[in-house]
Amino acid sequence: MDKQPIYSIVDLETTGTSIKNGDRIIQIGCVLISNNKVVNQFNTTINPNRSIPPMIEQLTGISGHDVKEAPFFDDVAGSLFSLLSGTIFVAHNVSFDFPFLNAEFERVGYPSLEIKAIDTVTLSQILLPTAPGFRLRDLTNYLAIEHNSPHSADSDAEATGQLLVNLLDRIKQLPTITLQTLVKLNLGLPYDTNEFFKTELDSRELVAFDLPNELYIKNNLVLTKVKKVVRNGNLKKKKYPNSKQSKEKLFGGNLIYRGGQAKMMNMIYNNYIHDEQHNILIEAGTGIGKTLGYMLPLAYLSYPDKKVVVSTATNIQQRQMADIAVKQLNKILPFKISSVVLKGNSHYVDITRYYRSLSAMGESTPIQLLKARILVWLLETSTGDLDELNLVNYNSTYFNEIKHQGIDSLDKNSVFYNDDFLIRRAKSMLNADVIITNHSYLAQHATDLGESLNQPYLVIDEAQHLSENILHQSRHEIDFQSFSTLLNILRGLVNDGHERNLASIFTDLPNGDYYVRAIRSDLLSLSDTVKQFEEILYRGFMLNVVADDSRSIIEQPIDSRQLKKILNPKDKLVKSYSSIMTNLNDHFVELDNLFTRSAERWMISDRFLMGQFESQLNSITKTYERLLEFIEILTNQTSSSVFWLTIRQSMDQSSMKLSGGLLTTNQFLSQNVYPYFQKPIFTGATLFSSSRSQFIYDQLDINYKDTKTKRIDSPFDFSQQSKLFIAEDAPEISNQFYQDYLNYLCDTIYKLTKDNSRQTMVLFNSLLTIEQVYSKLRSTDLFNGREIMAQGITGNRDKLLKQFSTSSNAILLGASSFWEGIDLPNEQLELLIVTRLPFDFPDAIVTRAENDWLQRNGKNPFYNSSLPKATLRLRQGIGRLIRTETDRGVAVILDNRLVNRRYGHTIMRTFPENMPIETVSTDDLIIKTTDFFKQ
């Protein structure tokens, strides 16, 4: 490539993706850039000499009428070929645009372009490792690049050109050592994209690169230096701003004074300055600013020498709190506070393991690309938290090899020991004022947190999720098929089937061959033992089960008392399992010690091999630990536990899974969490299922007499910003008329969304219903004009939420996980359709077991569990609609039980007081919804 190459950034709009099937170009956008400046442009529509499919017309805004008088490709091919010759072709997904354009050139008699081509998608994945997505629209939003007309070739080409300029700048900022590693990885990127890195590396021979002060080099890895927290020398207690005047003075121009938020602040502060403290339970409506509502008073209470632990429901909320709330506080406080985020070990990268993985050859292209992405990410991350990469899936084998196993697993002799992110985190905790964690981590580490931090303040944010998070954490699954796969991987790493294996690298070391043979024997014994367990469970609980042709997966509840007899610590098979696991781990420890003592003889690939084996062995050990947890639950809490087996419809024994755990957190929180902290603060936007309900107190395991309670309504004007319509004629569900119900849903969703191009979320209680509705909607013309996403069909929750949040007129069909924990402000959600009241499926194994437990304890399952849960879910679902004071939206409920059943009125009393609610026919609600959006 020349020193000042000319880049031709090209985007094509086409009638489809297959030129073999007759698809043609309908628009070409081309921008030529040299020395980071636009030097030429070429834009034209093209007559494809065929019809444009409605979906393409909707996507691009280009109709048959628009191209009727446009030139054919033959007419522009010559000038375009001449323009592109001698340039470097650039496209966002070059694997589509470049071959498609060349095929068109060949079709009209020109040769293919013999020029270099690079891809901005894969370059962005490497150079922008923490971007939320890599569609052009995602990247332009992320980088604040003007992109007014997505899916218009000229606009897309201009935006891709600006993206390229950004990437060119970023590659020049990469340290030389990082560039060298990227080139060595042999990434297999599309066309000539790899040369992008090699060209820059070659240029470094002429120009020296100075490493920025915030970076340092360790063993050929470039890492970010730890920012030291410097305490102000004046550590005197500061006066809390109790009055409105003092708060407004403190806020200055940074924050708006909110009356509800101020009440929350004062309530919290006053509770802890007196000798007699109480639990605090605050329901703070959306828009109150609840995070600052508890953080500000606690900052004053804890400064300068106490700590605050904040626990929330999700990892995303942890990040938001650290990135936004703490920064906002530091703008206004007369002192500075620092924070650290705590998550489970597996959320973090182990630098030593990652470094070893770089030497592994023959990996797939996606894994090599991931290595490159992490390599660049290490230049900017101070935490090593893999969630920063915004990946949809962290379950690949590669992540098992590089994710952290905990501080105890580290080799203190490793060159990266002091650089390790968990070691860094432990040091940061000593100086941090605020420790931000999640409910699962809190439940597991309450004792350590409380004791090491000297009984800190505790906030449980999103408190309605605390109990369910702990129950979810207690429930595990033993997948016999996955276990068998893990064993096969381990045997492969030991035996001669691999090019490099444990048998080959230890063959000439004293005792090496002995331990390898011992491990091989242990793995064989373990396989036999687990198969025996599998056989006993199958014969004991599944042998006489009749397959249900209507279900792909069969679930069979297990009597805990019967399972307790099988999983008895004194049972011969359980003892054998324990003995084998002990031997296997001991033999590997001995082998690892031998490996460490002979450190000078190993290649990096040998170290990676040992790391691979250890990673897979840890997975095997975790399965064993799950079994031990099952045994402990069965021993101590037989009556409050639930267990079941699942198997494929074919009744294939190898597909069997054993699942189970606790049914209730009864006394767990009051005995194992709260005693290690000050009296807790519980908060959330939707805590109460009714004005008198004991449900939230039971869920949180607290006494209402020892709890100060407050409800602070949202400041939003729901009377002007929203409408709630209930369909009074919505049909009941029954097996006999189920198809009629599906037809009703599809017809209503179609009519509500066809002419209302609004961001729409449709909430279901069942993935099966989503599948059926999606299938029916596909036969309509709704797909011609709207992007329709369906959970379990077009993607998982995280992927769909990411796509939906950057769309403008999408329809998302979502199940239970979309009822809560999402934030879609500013027209990201305008129409919410609730297909059914969100009651738990009554025949679900866990629901039946919970109901039995409640009845045994003298409680009514419906009023003490089902109704409160459904009420809170519905409140949370509707709460997705209005997230800011400028949002406007409509909620539609297609379930007349809300008006026909007594409990429906109980539910409706929990909705925002000034939200307009109308009960109308389905036809009328469609009209009224359209009218609302016309206002």
N, C-alpha and C positions, 0 to 999 in steps of 0.2 A: 504494500500500500504506500502511496506517496505521502510526503509530510503533510500536505494540505489536501486530503482527499475530498472528493465531492460525494456526498451521501444523497441518494435519491430515495426519499421516504414516500412509499406508495401505499395507498389503500384502495381496495376494490369493493364495490357493492355488486352482488351477483344475484341471479334468479334462484340460486341454490348452490350446493357444495360439490356437485359432481359434473364435471365437464363431459364425462363419458355419456351421461344421461341427457346431454343437450343443454345443460345450464350455461348461461352466458353472462358477460359483464353488462351492467346497466349504468355504472358510474365509475370513473377513474379520478382519483385525487393524487397529485404528485407534488412534492415540495423538494427542491434541491437546496442542500445546506453545505456550506464550506466555511471553515474557520468560525463555526457557531453562528453563522448568519445565513439568512435565506437569500439565495442568489437567483432563483428562478422558480416558477410554478406552472403547473399544467393541470387543468380541471375540465372535465367534460362529462355530460351524460352520454350514454351509448344506447342506440337502438338495438335491442337483443334479437329482433326479428322473431320474437315469441312472446307469449303472455307472461306477465309478472304475477306470481302467486300472491294472493291476498295477504298472507303473513309477511312476505317480503315487502309488499307495498306499505303495510302498517309500520314495519320496522324501520324502513328507510325514508318513508314519505315520498317515494318515487312511484308514480302511477304510469300506466300505459300511455296516458295522454301526454305526460311529461317527456316521454322518449320518442313520441311519434315522429317528430321532426328532427330528432337528434341524429348525428352521424352514426353509421355502422362502424364496427371495429376496424374493418378493412380501410375505412377512410382516414383513420387517425393512426393506424399501425406504424406507418413509415416515420412520421414525426416523433412518435412516442419511442420507437426503437432507437432512433438517432439520439434523442434526449437522454435515454438511460444508458446508452453505450459508454463505457469508460467510467461509470460511477460505481459506487458501492450501494447495492440495493438494500433497503431497510424496510421492514414491515413488522407490525404487531401481530405475530403469528405468521412468520415468513413461510412456514411449511404449507400454508394455504395460498397466499397471494402470489408468491414467486412461481410455483409450478402451474398455477391456473393461468397466469399471464403468459408464460412461455407456451403453454398449450394453445392459447389463442393466437399467439404469433405464428406457431407452426400451422395452425388451421388455415391461416390466410396467406401462407407461403413464405413466411420469414423464418430464419433459424431461431433456435432458443438463444436467449441472452447468455453469453459466456462471461458473466461478471460475478464478483463476489457478492454474497448476500448474508445479512445478519438479522437476528431476531431480537426484538425488544422485549418480548415476553420473558424468555429465559434470562436475558441480561438483567431485567428488573428483578426477577426472583433472586438473583445473586447479589446485585448491588443495592437493592432496596429490601433487605431481608425481613423488616418488620411491617411492610405494607399490608393493609387489611385485605387486599385482593389484587389480582393481576390482570383483570379486564382493563381495557383502556380507560373506561369510565372510573374504575376504582383508583387507578394511578393518577389521573388528572385531578380528581378530588383530593387525593393524598398530598400531591405536590402543588396544589393551587394553580394548576395550569388551565387557562381558559379553553373551554371545550363546549361550545354552545350547541352543537348539533351532532350528538352521537349517532353513529350509523349513517352519517353523510360523509361520502368519501373525501371531499375536500376538507371538511372540519376534522375528520379522523386523521388525515395525513398531516395537517398542521399541528394537531395535538401530539401525534407520534413524533414529529420533528422536534417539538419542544421537550418531549420526554427524552429523545436521543441526546439533545444538548445537555440535559441534566445528567444523563448516564455518562456522557463523555467527561463531564466535570468530576463525577464521582470516581471514575476509574483512575483519574490522575491523582486522586487523593489516597489511593490504596498504597500501603507500604510495599516496598519492593519484595520483601519476604512473602507477603500475602500473595502478590502477583505470581511469584515463582511457584508457590504451592498450587494456585489455581491452574496454572499451565500444566504442572505435573499430574494433576488429577485426571487429565485427558477426558474432559467432561462429555464429549459426544454431543455437543449442542448442534442445533440445526445449521446446515450448510457451513458457512465460514465464521460462525459466531465465536468459536474458540479463538480465532485470530485476533479478535478484539482485545483479548488479554495479552496475547503474545506480542502484538505490535507495540502496546504500551510498555511491556517489559523490555523489549529491544531498545526503546527510546531512552530507558533509564541508563543505558551505557554511556549516553552522551550528556545527560543531565542528572546530577546527584539529587537524591530524595532525602529530605530531612524529616525524621520521625517527629510527629507532633508531641508536645510535652505530656499530653494526657494518655499517651500510649507507651508501652514498653515491650521488649522482646524477651521471651523465655523459651529456650529450646526450639527456636524457629516458629513459634506461635506468637502473634502480636495480640496483646491483651490490653484492656482498659485499666488504668490505675484506679485504686480505691480513693474516693474523695473523703478526706478526713473531716469529721464533724468538729468544728471549733466552737467551744462554749464561750459565751460572753463572760468576762470576769465578774460582772455584777450579777450574782445569783440570788438576789433578794426577792421575796414574794411580791407579786404585783397586785395592785388593787383591781378587783373585778368590777367591770362596768355594769352596775346593777340597774341604773335608770335608763329611760329611753334616750335622754340627752347624751349620756355618756357613751351609749352604744353607737348612736349616730356619729358622734365625734370620732370614735374608734374606727367605724366603717369608712368614714371619709367618702371618697367617690368610688370605692371598690365594691361595696355591697349596699343593697337596699334594706332599710329597716322593715321587718315584717313583725307584726304584733304577735302572731301565733308562735313564730320562732323565738321571739324574746321571752314569752311565757315558758316555753320549753327550757330555754337556757337558765332562767332564774330558778325554775323548779329543781333542776338538776344541781345547780350550785348550792342552793339553800339546803338540800338534803344532806350534803356531805360536810357542811361546816358545823353541824350540830353533833352532839355525842350519840343521840339516838338516830340511827340511819334506817332506811327502809329500801326494799326493792322499789324500782320505779318502772312503771309500764305506761308507755306513751304511744298512742296511735296518732301519727302525724300524717295528715293527708298530703297528697301529691302537691308540690309547690310550696310547702312550708319551708323547705330547706333544712330537713331533719339532720343531715350529716353535720353541718355547721352548728345546728341546734344543740347537739351534744358535745361536739368537739371543742367549741369555744370555752364553755364553762369547765370542761375537764382539763383543758390546757392551763387555765388559771389554777385549778385545784391541784394539779400534779406538779406544776413548776415550783421549784427547780429540781426536786430530787425523787419524785414518785413517777410511776409508769402508768400508761393506759393501754389496755388490750381491747381492741375492737374486733369482734367476730361478725362476719357477714356470710351470706348464703353461697355466693359464687366467686370464682376466681376473677371474673370480669369486674365485679363490684370491688374486690380488693384493689385491683389495679386503678380503678377510677378514684378510689379514696386516696391512694398514694399520689396519683398524678394530679388530681384536681383539688380535693379538699385541703390537704396539707399545704399545698402551694397558696391557696386562697388565704388560709390562716396566717401564713408567714408574711403576707402582704400587709396585714393589719395589726398583728400582735406587737406589743412592745418588747418582745423577746422572740427568739427563733425556736421552732420545734423540728425534730427530725423523726423520720418513720422508717420502719423496716417491715417488709411483707414476709409472712411465714406461710409456707405451703408444705405439702408432703414431699419427701425426698425425690420422688420420681418426676417431679416437675422441673428438676434442675439437670443441667448437663454436667457430667463428670469429665473434666478437662483431660485427665489422663486417659480415660477410655476413648474419648473423641480423638485425641492425638494418635493413639494406636490405630484407630480405624482409618486414618488417612493413608496408611501404608497398605491397606487391603486392596488387592487388585481383583479385577474381574467382576466388580460390583455392577449392578444394573445402572442405567443412565439416571433414573429418578433418584437413586441413593447417592450417586456421585454429585448430582445437582444439589441435593440436600446438604452434603458435606461442604460444598462450596458456599452455600447460603449461610451455614453456621460459621464458617471461617470468617466471612465478612461481618456477620453479626457480633462476633467476639470483639470486633474493633469498637463497638458501641455499647454493649451490654455491661452493666455494672452488677447485675444480679445473677446472670446465668439461667434465668427463668425461661424455659422453653416456650411458655405460653406467649412470650413476646413475639414469637414467629407467626402467630395467628394462623397456625395450621388447622385444618379440619380434623385430621386424624393423627394421633400420636401412638397408634397401636402397632406400628410396623416392627418387624424383627430388628431393624437397625436402631430404632429408639430404645428397644430393650438392651441393646449393646452399649449405648452411650449414656443412658439416663442414670442418675445418681442412685446408689444403693444405701446411702447414709454415711455419716462421718466414720462410723466404726469400720466400714468396708475399705477405707482409704489406706494406701501404703504410705507410711510416714517417711519412707525413703524416696518416694516419688519426687521428681524434680518439680512437679506442679503442686505439691502438698500445700504450701503456703498461699498458692494462687487459687486454690479450690474455692468454689462459690459458697459452699456450705460453711467452710472455715471462715470465709469473709463475713458471711451472714451472722455467724455466732459472735464475731467481734463487733459487728454493727449493732447487735441487740444490746450490748452493754452500754452503748451511748445513745440509743434511740429513746425518744420520749413516748412514741406511739408504736405499738406492735399491732399490725393489721393481719388478721388470720381469717380462717373460715371455720364454719361450725364443726366440720369433721375433724380438722386438726385440733381444734379446741378440746373436743371430747376425748381425743387420744392423748393430749399432752397437757391437760389442765394442771395436774400435779406439778410437773416440771416448770410450767410457766409461772404458776402462783408462787412456788418456792424460790425460783431463781430471780423473780422480779419483786419479791417481798410484798406479796398480797396487793397487786395492782388494782386499779379501777377496771371494771369490765363492762363493756357495752355489747349487747347482743342485738345487732341490726338485722332486719328481716327476721324477727324472732319467730314468726309463724312457721318458719322452715326448720327451726332448731331440732325439734323432735324427729321429724321425718328424715332429716339428714343423718341423725345418729342411728335411727333404725336402718336406713339404707346402708350405712357403714357396717352395721352388725350383720347384714345379710350377705352371704357369699354364695358362690357357685363353684362346684367342682365339675369341670367339663372333661369327661373321660377321653373324648376324642382329641382334644387339645393336649391333654396330658400325654397321650400316646405319641402325638406329633413331637412334643418336646423331648421325650425319651429317644425318639428316632434321630433327632438333631444331635443330641448328646452322644449317642452311639456313633453317629457319623463323624463327629469331631474326634472321637477316640480311635476309631478303627482305620484300616488302611484304604478305605474308599475315597478319602480326601487326598488331594495333592500334598497338603501339609496337615498332619494330624498329631495328636498327642503321642501315639505309639511311635511315630517316626522321629519326633524331636527328642524323646526321652530314651531312645533305644540303647544308647551307649553310656548313659549316666548310671552310677551305682544306685540301686534301689528304684531308679526311675521306671524301669520296665515292670518291677513288682507292683508299684502303686497304680500304674496304668492298667495292668491286668486285674488288680483288685477293684478298680473303678468299673471296668468292663463287667466284672462279675456282679457288682452291686446293682448296676443298671439292669442287668438281666433279671436278678432277683426282684427288683422293684417292679419291673414290668409284670412278672408273674403274680406278685402280691396284689397289685392294683386290679389286675384282671379278675382275681378271686373276689375282691370287693365288689367289682362291677357285676359279677355273676350272682353273688348273694343278694344284692339289691334288686337285680332284675327278677330273679326267681321269687324273692320275697314279696315284691310289690307290683311288678309289671306283667308277670307271666299270664295272668288271667284277665288282664285289661282288654276290653274290646275296642278296636280301633274305630275312631269316628271319621268317616270319609269326608266330612265337611271341614275338618281342621287339619292343617299341615303339621301342627305340633300338638301332642297329647300331654296334658298335665295330670299327674296323679298325686293327691295328698298322701302324706305318710303320717301314721300315728307316731308321735314323738316317743311314746313309751316303747313301742316296738323297735324304733330306730336306736333308742338308747341301749337296747340289748345287743345290737350289732356293733355299735360304736362304744363298746365298753373298754376302758383302759386296760382291764385285766384279760380281755379277749386275746387269744393266741395270735389271731391275724393282725390286730391292732399293735400288739407287742412286736410282731415281726416287722411291720411297716416302720415303727419307731426305730427299731434296731438297724434296719437297712439304711434309713435316712441318716442316722448317726454315723454309721460306718462310711457311707458315701461322702458325707461332708468332711469327716476326719481324714479319709484317704486323699481328698482333694487338698485339704490344708497341708498335709505332708508333701504332696506333689508341688504345691505352690511354694512351700518353704525351700524345697530343692531347687525350684526355678529361681527363687530370689538369691539363693547362695551362689548360683552359677550365672549371675546377671550378665557378665561380660561376654558370654558366648551367644546370646540371643539376638536375633534380628527383630526389627519392629513388628514384622508380620507374625513372629512367634509370640510376642507379647499380646498382639491382637487376638491370636488364636486362644491364648489362655483367658483373655478377657471375654471372648465369646462363650467359652465353656462356663466360666463363672457366672455370666449373665443368665444363661439357660438353666444352670444349676439353681440359681436364686429363684427362678420362676417355678421350678419343681419344688423347691423348699417352701415357697409361698403356698402352693397347693396343699402341702402337708400341714402347714400352719393353719390353713382354713379348716382342715379336718380336726385339728386340735381345738380350734375355737368352737366348732360344732359340738365336740365332746364336752367342752366346758359348759356350753349353754344347756346341753341335754342333762348334764350332771346337776347344775345349780338352778336352772329355770325351765324345767321340763314343761310346766303348765303354761308358761307365757312365751313359748317358742312355736315356730311354724316351719315345717319342712315339706318338700315335695320333689318329685322326679319329673323331668320332662324327657320326651323321646319323640323322634319323628314318626309320622303316621305309618311308615313302613315297619315300625316296631324293631328297627335295627338297633341291636343292643349297644353297638359302638357309639351311637348318637346320643346316649343317655347322659343327663346332667342331674346332679344332686344340688338342690338349692335350699337355703333356709337361714334362719336367724331369729332375732327377737321380735315379739309382737308389740311390746310396749317399753317405754323408757321409764316406767314407774320407779321412782326413787333413785334412778341412776344419776340424774342431774343434781339433785339435792345432796347426794352423798359423795359424788365423784368429781363434780365440777365447781359448784358455787362456793364451797367452804374455803377455797384457795384464793378467793378474791374479796374485794370490798362488795357490799351489797350491789347486785347487778342492776344495770339499766337495760330494759327491754324496749325495743321500738320497731316500728314498721308502719307502712301505709295502710295495711289491712290486717288488723289483729283480732277484731271482735266480730263474731258471727251473729250476735244479737246483744241488746243492752243488758240482758240478765245472764247470758251464757257463762258457764263455768269452764267452757271448753279450753280457752287459751291458758287459764291457770293450771288446768290438768296437764295440758301439753308441755307447759314450761316447768311443771313440778314445783310450783310455788303456792304459798298461802295468800289468798287475797286480803286477809286481815293484816298481813305484814307488808302490803304492797300499796304504794301510792299510784293511783291510776288517773290518766288524763287522756281525753280525746280532743284533738285539735283539727278542725275541719280544714279542707283545702281552701285556699283563697281564690280559686278560679271561679269565674262566673259561668257555671254550668247551664244556667237558664238561657244564656246567649250563645254559648259555645257548643252546646250538644243537644241531642234528642235521643230518647230511648223508646223504641217501638216494640210492642209485644204482639205477636200474631195470635189473635184469639181463636182462629180457626185452624191452627196448626194440628195435623193429625197425630194421634197416639201411635206408638210403635207396637206392632204385634207381628208374630210370625206369619199370620194369615195374610196381612196386608202390608208386609214389609216392602214389596216392590212399589206399592202406591206411595209409601213414605219416601223412598228413594227418589221417585219421580217428582214428588212435591219439593224435596230439597233441591234437586237439580233445576227444576223450573223456576223456583224462587231465587236461587243464587244467580241464575242466568238473567232474569229480569232485573234484579237489583244492580247487577254489574255491567250489563250490556251497554247501557247509555250513560252510566255514571263512571267516567274514567277516573276513578279514585283509588288510591292505595287501599286495598281490601284484604282483611284477614278473616278467614272463616274457621271457626273453632269447632272441633269434633271431639267426641269421647272415644272414638275407635279408629284405628288405622285401617281396619277393614272397610268401614263406611267411607273413609277418604278415598280408598282405592276404587270403590264402586261409583262414587260420585264423580271422581276424576275421569273414569272410563266413560261415563255417560256424557260429561261435558265435552269430551273430545269429539263427540259426534255432532256437536253444535258449531256455529261459526264464531263462538266466543274466543277460540284459540287464534282466529285470524287477526284479532286486534289487541289481544292482551297476553301478557306473559303470565302463565299459570304455573305455580309451583305447588308440589304436593309432597308432604312429609312421607318418607319411606318409598317414594317413587322417583322423584327428581332430585332427591338429596336428603341428607340428614338435617337435624335442627340447626346446627351451627352454619352449615353451608347455605341453607335457605334463608336464614336470618341475615346473613351477610349480603346475599343477593337482593333480598327484599328491601333492605335499608338503603340501597343505592338505586332502586327503581323508582319510577314515577307513576305507573298505572298497573302495577302487578296485582295478582290475586294469589294469596297464599292459603292453602288448605293445611291446617295444622292440628295436631292432637294435644295430649295433656301437657307436654313440655312447653307449649306456647301459651298456656294460660297465665304464666307468671314469669317474673324475672327478666323481662325484656323492656327496653326503653326506645320508643320510636317517636320522637318529637318532630315538629315542624313539617307536617304533611307527609311524614313517612307512614302514617296510618290514619285514614280518614273514615273508613267504613268497617265496622266490626259486626260480623254475623255469627251469632251463637246458635248452633243447630240444636243442642239439647242442654238441659241443666246438667252441670258436670258432677253428677253423682258417681261414686265408685261403682264399677261393674259388680253387681251383687253376687255373681257366681264365681268371681275370682277367688283363688285359693286363700290368699292373704286376707281378703275382705271377710270371707266366711270364718276364718280362724279368729280374726279380730272381734267379729260379732259374737262368736261363741265365748270368747274371753270376757267381753263386756257383760254378757248375760250371766256368766258364772259369778261375776262380781257385782251383781244386782243393778246393772245399768241398762238403759234402753239403747240398743245399737243405733237406731235411727236418730234419736234426738241428742245422743251423747257423742256421736261420731259422724254418721253419714251426712246429716243435715248441716252441721257446722263446717265440715270439710267442703261440701258443695257450695255453701254460701261464700266462704272465703275465696274459693277458686273463681266463682262468678264475679265477685267484687274485684279480684285481681285482673280478671279478663277485661272487664269494663274499664278498669283503671288504666289499661294500655292506651286508651283512646285520647284522653286529654292530658298531655304531659307538660305543656307550657301555657302561658296566658294568652297566646295567639292561636293555639290549635282550635280547630273546629271539626266536629265529627258526629257520626250517627252510629248508635248501637242498635242492632236488631236481634231479638230473641225469638226463635221459631219453636217455642215450647209453651203451650198454654197452661201448663201446670202452675206457672207463676201466678196466674189469676184464678185458676179453678180449684186449687188446693189450698187448704188453710196455711200450710207452711210457706206457700208462695208469698203471702203478705209479710211473713216474718223476714223472708229474704229481702223483699223490696224495701223494707224499712232501713236496711243497712246501706242502700245506695246514697250517693250525694244528695243532700236535702233539697237543693235547688235544681236538680236535674229534671227536666220535663219528661214525664213518662206518659205514653199514650197506648191504650189497648185498642187495636184496630184489626180489621181483616187484612189478610195477606195482600190483597189487591191494593188496599188503601195505603199500607205501609210502604209499598213500592212507589206509589205516587208521592207520598209525603217525604220519603227519602230524597227523591229527585228534586222536589220543591225546596227542601232545606239547602241543598248544594247550589241551587240557583240564586239563593239570597245573597 
